[in-house]
Amino acid sequence: MNFPTEIDLSKTRERSQLTNGHRDNYIGHRAKIGVVIPSTNTSVEYDCQRLLPRGVTWHTTRFMIDHPDLSDDANFMRFLERLRETIGDSIESLMTCKPDHVMMGMSAETFWGGIKGNDGFVDRIQQLVGEDVGLTTGANAVISALEALGVPEGSGKTLSIITPYQPVGDKNVRLFFEDAGYRIKHLVGLRCANAHDAIALVPEHQVLDIVREIDGDDVDAIVQVGTNLSTLGVFPAMEKMLQKPVLPINVATCWHALRSCGIHDRFDNMGWLLEEH
């Protein structure tokens, strides 16, 4: 029996590739999504692994965080400076697996400088991934998700927000959402002391207590930012209890990346965004 000695790599990008009339279903045949995360992050991959449609694969690259101290505004700024210096190499590495779409699994930088700052960040990252590859950032994904949930930008709707950040980070989060035309009822920053376990190990009961505190009849939606704080396991129940959108940023980014790739699979008990949109 003669076996082929070479693989036709040109076919590896054909979604409808067939052999003897049967779909090949190679790994990631519907979408290969690259995910860029800080080296300290332990939550984004966990949340991605819980959202795994047929034929979709998540491919993670980590950029080095050698200054995880977030204990005050000065250290928070140093963290961002180092992030900007190391993220390019991780994206270069990621692009060698030829992802169809790239999702930024970090959020602070995407809110920095408000809408104008996010636009500049998107432009810089788009240059790194290439014009033909789609891009999801935390800031843009949250706006798109709120739009889908009936809380569109520019509508004067009221948000309450939870962050793990120091005051300088909270200031930029507030600026971004106010630039987008929202009113901010409450913004609670947890002031986590570092970029790894201080964020990832925030107790669920503490987050839920804060959600109850920042809710109100005049609050249209509650948003959690900071990708190392996973709330996917608890926010869907809070959403049903409060009967309003309660949106984790990791859900928003995963949803945005999937929908951008034409993946419209729905997920039960993962919140209204993934169940209905």
N, C-alpha and C positions, 0 to 999 in steps of 0.2 A: 504494500500500500504506500502510495506517495503522499507525503505530508508537505504542506507549503513551508518553505524555508524563510519566508518573509511575510510580515503582516502589513496589510495595506492601511497605513495610518490615516489616510484620507477618509476612510470610512468610520473612524472612531467618533466623528462629529455628526454622523447621520442618525437622527433620532428614530427614524423608521427602518433602520437597517434590519434586513431579513436574511435568514439562511434556510434554504429549502422551504420557503413559505412561512417560517416561524420567526417571530420577533426575537432578536438576539438579547434584548434587555441587559446590555452591558452595564457595569456599575455607573450610576449617575446618568442613565440614558435620557431621563427627563430634565435634569438640571444638576450641574455641579456648582455649588455655592461656596466661594471662599469666605472665610471668616477671620478678621483681623482683631486680635485681642492682646491686651497687656500680658506680660509674662506672669504677673501676679494674680490674674483672674482665674477663678475656679467655678464660676457660675454660668458663663455664656455657653460653654460646651455642654454642660448638664442640661440646660434648657433646650438647646438645639437637638440633643439626643432624644428628647421627649416629643419632638415634632419632626417625625421622619416619614414623609409620604413615600409611597412606592416610587422607585426610580429616582429618588433625590438623595444626594450625598452632601454633607457639610465637610469642608476641608479647612482646617485651622492653621493659622500661622501666628506666632507670638513675637511681639517686639519687646526688647529688653527693658525692664524697669529696674534701674539700679539705684533709684532714689524713691523708695516706697513711702517715705515719711510724709504724712498729710496732716500733721498735728496742728499746723497754723497756716495762715494765708501765705507766708513766705515759703514754707515748705511745699505747699500746694502748687505754687507757681513754679518752683524748681522741678517738681514732678512733671508738670506740663512741658517745661523747656526740654527736659531729657526725652520725653515722649516724642516730641517733634524731631529730635535728632536721630532716633532709632527706628521710627516706624517705616521709613523708606526701605531699609534692607529687608524687613519682614515681608513687605508687599512684593518686592522683587522676587523673593523666594517663592511666595504663594503663586505668582503668575506662571511659574514653570509647570503647574498642573493644569493649566488652561481652564480656569473656572469660567462659567458663563456669566456669573454675577459675583460681586464682592460686597460683603456686609461688614460694616465697621462695628465690632463688638465692644466699643468703648464710647462713652457719651460726653464726658466733660468738655473735650475739645470741640465737639460739634455744636455746642451751645455758646461757645466763647465769642464774645463780640456781637451777640444778637443775630438777627437775620443776615446782616451784612457779613459778619464773621463766619457764619456757617457757609454762606455762599463761597467765600474765599477758601474755606477748608475743602469744600466739595471740589472746587476747581483744582486745588493742589493734588488731591487724591486721585481725581479723574485722570490727570496727566500721568500718574504713576501706573494706573491699571490699564489705561488705553481707552480711546474713544469708543471702541466697539464692545466694551464690557460694562454692564449695568452696575450701579452703585447705590447702596443703601447706607445712610447715616442715621444715627439715633434721632437727631433733631428732625430731619425730614420725615422719617418713618412715623414719629409720634404725631406730627401734623396730619399726615395722610390717614393715620388710624383714627384720629379724632374726627376728621372729616367723614370717614365711613360710619362712625358711631353717632353721627348727627350733632357733633360739636365742632363746626367748621371754624377755621381761622377767619378773622375779620368780622365775626358775628357778635362780638361783645360778650360771648359766653364766659362763665366764671369757672376757673380751675382752682383746685388745691393741689399742692405738689409736695412730694417727699423726695429728699436727696440725701446722699451720704456725705455731702461736701462740707467744706469750711465756708465762712461767709463770702469770700471772694468768688467761690464757685456758685453759691446760691444767687449772688448778684447777677451773674451772667445768665443763669437759667431764667431768672425773672425777666431780664432784659429780652431774652429771646422770645418768650411767650407773650410779653407785652408788645414787642415788635410785630408779632403775628396777630395782634388784635384781640388778645384775651385779657380778661381781668383776673387778677390773682387774689383770691380770698385769703389763703394761708400758704406759706412756704416754710416747711420745716426741714432744716439741715441737721443731720445726725452728727456732723462734725467728727466723723470717724478718723482715728489717729493714724491709720496707714492704709495702703492700697490693697492689702491682702485680707488677713483674717478679721481685721477690725470691721470691714464691710461685709464680707461673706458670712460672718458668724453673728450678725445682728439677730437677736431672737425674734422669732415670728410674732410672739405675743406683743413685743414692743412695737413692731410695725403695725399690727392690727389695732393696738391702742391709739396710735397716732392717726390712723385712718378714721377711727371714730371721732377723734378730737377735731379733725380738720373738715369733717363733713358738715353739711348744713342744707337747709331747704333751698338756699340761693347758690349752691355749688352744683354745677352741671356735670363735672367729671373730676376724678381724682387720678393724678398721674404720678408714677414713681420712676425716677431716673437714677442712673448709676448702675452699670451693667453687672457689677459683681454682687449686687444685692438681688437675689432671685426671689421673686414673689409669685411666680407662676403657680405654686402649690396652694396659695391661700387667697389670692385676689379674685379668682372666679367665684368663690363662695361669697366673698364680701360684695361682689357686684350684684349677685342675686339678692342678698340681704338688703343692700342700700337701693337697689333698682336704679342704678346709674352706672355709666362706664367707670371702671376702676382698672387702670391700664398700666401694666408693667412695661418698661422700655424693651426688655428682651422679647416679649410677645410682639410688640410693635415692629421691631426690626426683623424678626423671623417672618412675620406675616408679610411685611413689605417686600422682603427678598423673594419669598415664594411667589407672591402674586406678580412681581415684576418678571418672573421667569415663566409666567403662564400656568403656575401650579395653583389650582383653586380647590384643593382638597380641604374638607372641613374636619374639625376636631371637637368631639364632645368634651364637656367639662373643662375646657381650657379658656373660658371667657367668651363674651359675645363676639369679639372681633374674629376669633378663629372659628366660632360656631356658625356665624351668620354672614360673614363678609369675605 
